[in-house]
């Protein structure tokens, strides 16, 4: 009993929320779970914990046609998801979490469309945009580590209807990514000419991903930790190999240098080619925001989240910009394997694999293909995590069916995980003759989703800062400040808007559109811009039905969701300690 009281005194903002806070599980709950057989404990773990109601009955969400934004904020703050993520988990999710087919395979299509200079410019600009966006998200997530993260921030700081649209936009993005990535993993097997049906590999990969997520957030985090280490080592290894190959250290000893920037050239298809690469770059960076989503399940977000957010900068610079610079030096955009890809997931079209194959190095291309398969499985694993947590948060705010808010005794949003996993069965169309059409439209569903999410994060941060100042607070009260500040959020928001404009143009009149029929051009446009009408289809009806207000700065809730009672005193002590650090340590902590 004394142990339980001690835990609750160290907890969140009040005693009542600490009783249900999952990171304070000691004593009573543990004794109950230790009883009985292994089977009994496993089965019992799937049951809803009666002491962990997501929200009080009749309080959260919409009452009739009036949306209760304050109660929705309270519901996401009191979410009983397990807070078991450690700093090392967050750091590897930040560094390697979103490295997947967008970088390893999609960059090949971007290289063929725009050339090496367009590839570098587009990825650099999107990288700047993501740097600003993730720092804005980090500032809000450290202050309010609530379930649902960015969709909850849109509800709290912008408009509940927009939060509803952003939540479902993000959930749909990840729901369709799971079958896409499972099929992509099965396609990577084709690199070795496997005679086994793709349906068999789909079954195996689905089982692995679902099993990992049924272990809860700890299972997801440990798997991502291992996956990220593999991806990081592979990219660093490729960078070292790429430098050696470019200066003539390959098997044939020939110096490559920058000859492919001169012939066939640095740009392809002019300015439109550059704009087309923006979309691929955005897809490649998708998932970077998962660091913010994981804040609600982090043991101490005030300590671990800032480090993870700062490391995003190094991932952008090292793993994207440096590796793609080498790709542009080693692979000409006219290479037939880039142009003749059977799909966006064809490992034969990966410029990383092509660069190794061109050098004549045996076996390494197969090793790179294994890395691509692991990266694909990693993104599939993240898709179940991202969609299930977003659905649970939406349900907590009564913006999704209530059943999705079911959290079992082990802190898993069980129904949401089962629902997200069941959509993975769509991957079996890989064995059907209609697979190309099905997956083209699933890609279209997720294509622009990230742009809307990132733009909403930047705008939410701008509004949060304005409300913070208007309600009499100072920046010294915030545990973590975005290094880019409000100016960075405005820059990130503007770049997101520019990408939307560029995508509209390239969707309406893509490269080579004059050679297509009218029906083909119409189909290409909707495949490129399908996410926009879907967002509006969620936003407008919800806005009209509930008549939700645009949140005014004076009305924004800036208290609910903060974990520490004595945050100002804690920050004063920490800053006094940091002032005594040597210069090298202060510089290191600023950068990392």
KADA-V906168 format. One record per residue. N is the residue number from 1. PSI is psi in degrees with one decimal (none if undefined). OMEGA is omega as a letter, one per 20 degrees, with the letter a starting at -180 (none if undefined). NEAR is the number of other C-alpha atoms within 12 Angstrom. Layout:
n | psi | omega | near
N | PSI | OMEGA | NEAR
N | PSI | OMEGA | NEAR
//
This chain:
n | psi | omega | near
1 | -45.5 | r | 12
2 | -36.3 | r | 11
3 | -39.3 | r | 15
4 | -42.1 | r | 23
5 | -40.8 | r | 19
6 | -41.2 | r | 17
7 | -43.2 | a | 23
8 | -29.0 | r | 26
9 | -25.2 | a | 22
10 | 6.2 | a | 23
11 | -143.7 | a | 30
12 | -159.9 | a | 34
13 | -33.0 | r | 26
14 | 167.5 | a | 22
15 | -37.3 | a | 21
16 | -39.6 | r | 18
17 | -28.1 | a | 33
18 | -24.9 | r | 30
19 | -37.5 | a | 31
20 | -1.0 | a | 36
21 | 120.7 | a | 39
22 | -19.9 | a | 37
23 | 0.4 | r | 32
24 | 20.6 | a | 31
25 | 103.6 | r | 33
26 | 171.8 | r | 24
27 | -107.9 | a | 18
28 | -51.2 | a | 19
29 | -41.3 | a | 26
30 | -40.2 | a | 18
31 | -38.2 | r | 13
32 | -39.4 | a | 18
33 | -20.3 | a | 25
34 | -13.1 | a | 18
35 | 152.2 | r | 15
36 | 179.3 | a | 13
37 | 169.4 | r | 12
38 | -42.6 | r | 12
39 | -43.6 | a | 13
40 | -44.0 | a | 15
41 | -39.6 | r | 20
42 | -46.7 | a | 19
43 | -40.5 | a | 16
44 | -29.0 | a | 21
45 | -21.3 | r | 27
46 | -10.7 | a | 26
47 | 150.7 | r | 23
48 | 135.4 | r | 24
49 | 119.9 | a | 28
50 | -20.8 | r | 16
51 | 2.3 | a | 24
52 | 59.5 | r | 33
53 | 134.8 | a | 30
54 | -39.7 | a | 43
55 | 152.7 | r | 33
56 | 143.0 | a | 20
57 | 139.2 | r | 16
58 | 12.4 | a | 17
59 | -44.6 | a | 23
60 | 142.9 | r | 32
61 | -134.8 | a | 37
62 | 132.2 | r | 29
63 | 103.4 | a | 18
64 | -114.2 | r | 14
65 | 19.1 | a | 14
66 | 120.1 | a | 24
67 | 126.6 | a | 34
68 | 91.8 | a | 31
69 | -36.4 | a | 41
70 | -43.2 | r | 29
71 | -34.3 | r | 32
72 | -40.2 | r | 44
73 | -40.7 | r | 43
74 | -38.4 | a | 35
75 | -43.7 | a | 40
76 | -28.3 | r | 49
77 | -33.3 | a | 45
78 | 13.5 | a | 45
79 | 134.6 | a | 48
80 | 25.3 | r | 43
81 | 145.3 | a | 50
82 | 134.6 | r | 36
83 | 73.1 | a | 35
84 | 4.1 | r | 33
85 | 134.6 | r | 35
86 | 172.4 | a | 31
87 | -41.5 | a | 31
88 | -35.1 | r | 30
89 | -49.6 | a | 38
90 | -39.8 | a | 46
91 | -42.0 | a | 40
92 | -31.9 | r | 40
93 | -40.2 | r | 47
94 | -41.1 | a | 49
95 | -46.9 | a | 42
96 | 2.4 | a | 49
97 | -40.2 | a | 53
98 | 5.9 | r | 43
99 | 112.0 | a | 50
100 | -144.2 | a | 48
101 | -25.7 | r | 49
102 | -40.9 | r | 40
103 | -50.2 | a | 47
104 | -34.2 | a | 49
105 | -47.9 | a | 44
106 | -29.7 | r | 41
107 | -25.0 | r | 53
108 | -43.0 | r | 48
109 | -40.5 | r | 47
110 | -39.7 | r | 49
111 | -42.7 | r | 55
112 | -30.9 | a | 42
113 | -42.8 | a | 38
114 | -13.9 | a | 41
115 | 168.8 | a | 44
116 | -35.4 | a | 46
117 | -43.8 | r | 38
118 | -39.7 | r | 39
119 | -46.2 | a | 49
120 | -43.5 | a | 36
121 | -47.3 | a | 31
122 | -46.0 | r | 42
123 | -32.9 | r | 44
124 | -44.3 | a | 32
125 | -42.5 | r | 33
126 | -33.9 | r | 44
127 | -42.5 | r | 36
128 | -43.9 | r | 34
129 | -42.7 | a | 42
130 | -34.4 | r | 49
131 | -48.3 | r | 40
132 | -42.0 | a | 44
133 | -46.0 | a | 52
134 | -35.6 | r | 52
135 | -39.0 | r | 43
136 | -44.6 | r | 49
137 | -40.8 | a | 56
138 | -42.2 | r | 52
139 | -45.0 | a | 46
140 | -37.7 | a | 50
141 | -32.4 | r | 51
142 | -39.6 | r | 43
143 | -40.6 | a | 42
144 | 80.3 | r | 45
145 | 72.9 | a | 46
146 | 160.5 | r | 48
147 | 140.0 | r | 46
148 | -21.9 | r | 53
149 | -110.6 | a | 50
150 | -34.6 | r | 57
151 | -36.0 | r | 51
152 | -35.0 | r | 58
153 | -36.3 | r | 55
154 | -40.4 | r | 41
155 | -40.8 | a | 48
156 | -38.3 | a | 53
157 | -13.1 | a | 41
158 | -74.8 | a | 38
159 | 126.8 | r | 36
160 | -33.4 | r | 46
161 | -38.6 | r | 44
162 | -35.7 | r | 44
163 | -40.2 | r | 50
164 | -46.3 | a | 49
165 | -41.1 | a | 40
166 | -37.5 | r | 48
167 | -47.0 | a | 48
168 | -33.6 | r | 44
169 | -45.0 | a | 42
170 | -40.3 | r | 51
171 | -44.7 | r | 44
172 | -38.3 | r | 38
173 | -48.7 | a | 44
174 | -29.9 | r | 43
175 | -38.2 | a | 44
176 | -19.1 | r | 40
177 | -33.5 | a | 48
178 | -56.4 | r | 47
179 | -33.2 | r | 44
180 | -46.0 | a | 46
181 | -33.7 | r | 48
182 | -42.8 | r | 50
183 | -39.6 | r | 47
184 | -40.8 | r | 47
185 | -38.9 | r | 45
186 | -31.9 | r | 42
187 | -34.2 | r | 41
188 | -27.2 | r | 42
189 | -30.6 | a | 33
190 | -17.9 | r | 25
191 | -32.2 | a | 27
192 | 8.2 | r | 19
193 | 40.8 | a | 14
194 | 133.3 | r | 14
195 | -9.9 | a | 13
196 | 138.7 | a | 15
197 | 145.4 | r | 20
198 | -29.5 | a | 28
199 | -33.8 | r | 27
200 | -45.3 | r | 23
201 | -37.2 | r | 30
202 | -44.9 | r | 35
203 | -45.9 | a | 26
204 | -47.8 | a | 23
205 | -38.4 | r | 39
206 | -44.0 | r | 39
207 | -44.3 | a | 22
208 | -47.5 | a | 27
209 | -44.9 | a | 40
210 | -41.6 | a | 38
211 | -42.1 | r | 21
212 | -45.0 | a | 30
213 | -23.9 | r | 38
214 | -12.9 | r | 33
215 | 1.0 | r | 28
216 | -169.8 | a | 36
217 | -30.5 | r | 42
218 | -39.1 | r | 30
219 | -44.4 | r | 27
220 | -45.8 | a | 41
221 | -43.4 | a | 38
222 | -40.3 | r | 30
223 | -45.1 | r | 35
224 | -34.6 | r | 44
225 | -45.9 | a | 32
226 | -46.4 | r | 25
227 | -44.2 | a | 36
228 | -39.5 | r | 40
229 | -43.7 | r | 28
230 | -45.5 | a | 29
231 | -42.1 | a | 40
232 | -45.5 | r | 34
233 | -41.0 | a | 23
234 | -44.1 | a | 33
235 | -42.8 | r | 37
236 | -42.1 | r | 22
237 | -40.7 | r | 23
238 | -39.6 | a | 37
239 | -45.5 | r | 29
240 | -46.3 | r | 21
241 | -42.0 | a | 27
242 | -41.1 | r | 37
243 | -44.4 | r | 29
244 | -45.3 | a | 26
245 | -39.2 | a | 32
246 | -32.1 | a | 33
247 | 9.8 | r | 22
248 | 22.7 | a | 19
249 | 12.5 | a | 20
250 | 178.7 | a | 25
251 | -35.7 | a | 19
252 | -8.4 | r | 16
253 | 11.3 | a | 14
254 | 138.8 | r | 18
255 | 129.2 | a | 21
256 | -50.2 | r | 30
257 | -132.7 | a | 24
258 | 28.7 | a | 26
259 | -31.3 | a | 20
260 | -14.4 | r | 28
261 | -20.6 | r | 29
262 | -40.8 | r | 19
263 | 110.0 | j | 20
264 | -9.2 | r | 23
265 | 169.1 | a | 25
266 | -30.9 | a | 32
267 | 151.3 | r | 33
268 | 134.1 | a | 31
269 | 21.9 | r | 26
270 | -145.8 | a | 19
271 | -34.1 | r | 24
272 | -34.8 | r | 31
273 | -39.8 | r | 36
274 | -46.1 | a | 38
275 | -34.3 | r | 39
276 | -31.2 | a | 43
277 | -26.3 | r | 45
278 | -41.5 | a | 48
279 | -44.9 | r | 48
280 | -39.6 | r | 44
281 | -40.6 | r | 50
282 | -41.8 | r | 46
283 | -37.9 | a | 43
284 | -29.8 | a | 45
285 | -5.1 | a | 50
286 | 136.8 | a | 42
287 | -11.7 | r | 44
288 | -33.0 | a | 48
289 | -4.2 | r | 45
290 | -22.7 | r | 51
291 | -41.6 | r | 55
292 | -37.5 | a | 48
293 | -32.5 | a | 51
294 | -7.3 | a | 52
295 | -35.6 | a | 53
296 | -17.8 | a | 48
297 | 22.2 | r | 47
298 | 136.2 | a | 38
299 | -44.6 | a | 32
300 | 80.8 | a | 33
301 | -28.3 | a | 40
302 | -30.3 | a | 34
303 | -45.8 | a | 29
304 | -29.7 | a | 35
305 | -43.5 | r | 49
306 | -40.6 | r | 40
307 | -44.2 | a | 37
308 | -40.5 | a | 46
309 | -42.7 | a | 51
310 | -31.1 | a | 38
311 | -12.6 | r | 36
312 | -35.9 | r | 43
313 | -44.6 | a | 36
314 | -33.2 | r | 26
315 | -42.3 | r | 37
316 | -47.7 | a | 38
317 | -51.1 | a | 25
318 | -54.1 | a | 28
319 | -27.1 | r | 41
320 | -59.8 | a | 44
321 | -48.5 | a | 33
322 | -46.2 | a | 27
323 | -38.6 | a | 37
324 | -27.4 | r | 45
325 | -44.0 | r | 38
326 | -37.6 | r | 40
327 | -44.5 | r | 48
328 | -26.0 | r | 47
329 | -29.2 | a | 39
330 | -21.4 | a | 43
331 | 119.9 | r | 45
332 | 146.7 | a | 39
333 | -8.6 | r | 42
334 | 0.3 | a | 30
335 | 128.5 | a | 27
336 | -25.0 | a | 20
337 | -27.0 | r | 29
338 | -40.8 | a | 35
339 | -32.7 | a | 26
340 | 27.2 | a | 19
341 | 138.5 | r | 22
342 | -22.8 | r | 23
343 | 173.7 | r | 30
344 | -6.3 | a | 37
345 | 11.9 | a | 42
346 | 112.1 | a | 39
347 | -23.2 | r | 47
348 | -24.3 | a | 39
349 | 4.5 | r | 41
350 | 123.2 | r | 48
351 | -23.0 | r | 50
352 | -44.9 | r | 47
353 | -41.6 | a | 42
354 | -42.0 | a | 36
355 | -41.1 | r | 41
356 | -41.8 | r | 35
357 | -40.1 | r | 28
358 | -30.7 | a | 27
359 | -11.3 | r | 29
360 | 22.0 | a | 19
361 | 120.0 | a | 21
362 | 150.0 | r | 15
363 | -37.4 | a | 15
364 | -32.4 | r | 23
365 | -35.8 | r | 29
366 | -37.3 | r | 26
367 | -42.4 | r | 28
368 | -35.9 | r | 35
369 | -36.0 | r | 40
370 | -41.4 | r | 29
371 | -41.4 | r | 39
372 | -42.0 | r | 46
373 | -42.1 | r | 39
374 | -40.4 | r | 40
375 | -40.2 | r | 44
376 | -44.2 | r | 47
377 | -35.1 | r | 48
378 | -44.9 | r | 48
379 | -38.2 | r | 50
380 | -40.2 | r | 51
381 | -44.3 | r | 55
382 | -30.9 | a | 53
383 | -40.9 | r | 47
384 | -42.3 | r | 51
385 | -51.5 | a | 51
386 | -45.1 | a | 50
387 | -40.4 | a | 43
388 | -41.0 | r | 51
389 | -36.4 | r | 56
390 | -42.7 | r | 51
391 | -41.0 | r | 50
392 | -41.8 | r | 50
393 | -39.4 | r | 55
394 | -40.4 | r | 50
395 | -36.4 | r | 38
396 | -31.3 | r | 47
397 | 10.5 | a | 49
398 | 36.7 | r | 39
399 | 7.5 | r | 42
400 | 163.4 | r | 28
401 | 136.5 | a | 20
402 | -28.4 | a | 25
403 | -26.8 | r | 26
404 | -15.1 | r | 31
405 | 5.0 | r | 39
406 | 117.4 | r | 39
407 | 125.8 | a | 41
408 | -176.4 | a | 36
409 | -17.4 | r | 33
410 | 14.4 | r | 35
411 | 21.5 | a | 42
412 | 133.8 | r | 42
413 | 78.6 | a | 49
414 | -47.2 | a | 37
415 | -41.2 | r | 30
416 | -38.5 | r | 38
417 | -43.9 | r | 46
418 | -42.9 | a | 31
419 | -47.2 | r | 30
420 | -40.6 | a | 41
421 | -35.5 | a | 40
422 | -30.8 | r | 23
423 | -16.7 | r | 31
424 | -19.4 | r | 36
425 | -20.0 | r | 30
426 | -18.7 | a | 30
427 | -19.9 | a | 40
428 | -8.9 | r | 33
429 | -7.7 | r | 25
430 | -24.3 | a | 32
431 | 4.9 | a | 23
432 | 162.2 | r | 17
433 | -13.3 | a | 11
434 | 17.9 | a | 15
435 | -38.1 | a | 23
436 | -46.3 | a | 21
437 | -42.5 | a | 17
438 | -44.8 | a | 24
439 | -24.9 | r | 33
440 | -42.8 | a | 25
441 | -28.5 | r | 26
442 | -39.0 | r | 34
443 | -39.4 | r | 36
444 | -37.0 | r | 33
445 | -36.7 | a | 34
446 | -4.4 | a | 43
447 | -57.1 | a | 44
448 | 0.7 | a | 46
449 | -43.3 | a | 44
450 | -35.3 | a | 44
451 | -43.7 | r | 48
452 | -40.3 | r | 45
453 | -49.4 | a | 51
454 | -41.1 | r | 49
455 | -39.2 | r | 41
456 | -37.3 | r | 46
457 | -47.5 | a | 50
458 | -44.7 | a | 47
459 | -38.0 | r | 41
460 | -40.1 | r | 46
461 | -40.7 | r | 42
462 | -45.3 | a | 36
463 | -37.1 | r | 35
464 | -46.7 | a | 43
465 | -40.8 | a | 34
466 | -43.1 | r | 27
467 | -38.4 | r | 27
468 | -43.0 | r | 29
469 | -42.0 | a | 20
470 | -31.7 | a | 18
471 | 13.6 | r | 19
472 | 15.5 | r | 15
473 | 158.3 | r | 17
474 | 161.0 | a | 16
475 | -20.6 | r | 24
476 | -17.9 | a | 19
477 | -8.5 | a | 26
478 | 133.4 | a | 33
479 | -29.5 | a | 36
480 | 132.3 | r | 35
481 | 137.4 | r | 32
482 | 128.0 | r | 35
483 | -28.4 | r | 25
484 | -17.7 | r | 30
485 | -166.2 | r | 29
486 | -34.1 | r | 29
487 | -41.4 | r | 22
488 | -37.5 | r | 30
489 | -38.4 | r | 38
490 | -41.1 | r | 28
491 | -45.2 | r | 28
492 | -41.9 | r | 40
493 | -42.9 | r | 34
494 | -41.6 | r | 28
495 | -36.8 | r | 32
496 | -42.4 | r | 37
497 | -39.2 | r | 26
498 | -38.2 | r | 25
499 | -39.6 | r | 39
500 | -41.7 | r | 32
501 | -45.0 | a | 24
502 | -40.3 | r | 31
503 | -36.0 | r | 38
504 | -45.0 | a | 28
505 | -49.6 | a | 27
506 | -23.5 | r | 32
507 | -38.8 | a | 32
508 | -39.8 | a | 28
509 | 74.6 | a | 28
510 | 168.9 | r | 32
511 | 125.1 | a | 28
512 | 20.9 | a | 19
513 | -25.3 | a | 21
514 | -24.2 | a | 12
515 | -8.2 | a | 12
516 | 160.4 | r | 16
517 | 167.9 | r | 13
518 | -42.8 | a | 14
519 | -37.0 | r | 13
520 | -39.3 | r | 19
521 | -38.7 | r | 23
522 | -44.4 | r | 19
523 | -41.2 | r | 23
524 | -38.5 | a | 28
525 | -47.4 | a | 28
526 | -30.8 | r | 30
527 | -31.7 | a | 31
528 | -27.6 | a | 37
529 | 19.7 | a | 35
530 | -31.3 | a | 31
531 | -32.3 | a | 36
532 | -53.6 | r | 31
533 | -29.0 | r | 22
534 | -42.6 | r | 27
535 | -44.9 | r | 34
536 | -35.0 | r | 23
537 | -29.3 | r | 21
538 | -39.5 | a | 28
539 | -51.8 | a | 29
540 | -50.9 | r | 22
541 | -40.5 | r | 18
542 | -40.9 | r | 29
543 | -44.4 | a | 25
544 | -38.3 | a | 19
545 | -47.8 | a | 18
546 | -11.1 | a | 25
547 | 47.5 | a | 21
548 | 143.9 | a | 29
549 | 154.1 | r | 26
550 | 126.7 | a | 24
551 | 124.5 | r | 29
552 | 148.0 | a | 23
553 | -38.3 | a | 25
554 | -20.3 | a | 20
555 | -7.8 | a | 23
556 | 138.6 | r | 32
557 | 110.8 | a | 31
558 | 16.5 | a | 32
559 | -43.2 | a | 28
560 | 128.3 | r | 30
561 | -14.4 | r | 37
562 | 134.9 | a | 36
563 | -39.4 | a | 35
564 | 136.3 | r | 29
565 | -39.5 | a | 19
566 | 50.2 | a | 18
567 | -42.5 | a | 23
568 | -43.0 | r | 20
569 | -42.0 | r | 16
570 | -43.6 | a | 19
571 | -38.4 | r | 22
572 | -42.1 | r | 17
573 | -44.6 | a | 15
574 | -39.9 | a | 19
575 | -33.2 | r | 19
576 | -39.0 | r | 12
577 | -42.3 | a | 14
578 | -30.7 | r | 19
579 | -24.4 | a | 14
580 | -4.7 | r | 13
581 | 149.5 | r | 15
582 | 162.9 | a | 12
583 | -39.1 | a | 12
584 | -37.1 | a | 13
585 | -37.3 | r | 15
586 | -39.8 | r | 16
587 | -41.3 | a | 13
588 | -45.1 | a | 15
589 | -29.3 | r | 19
590 | -39.4 | a | 21
591 | -31.7 | a | 18
592 | none | none | 24
//
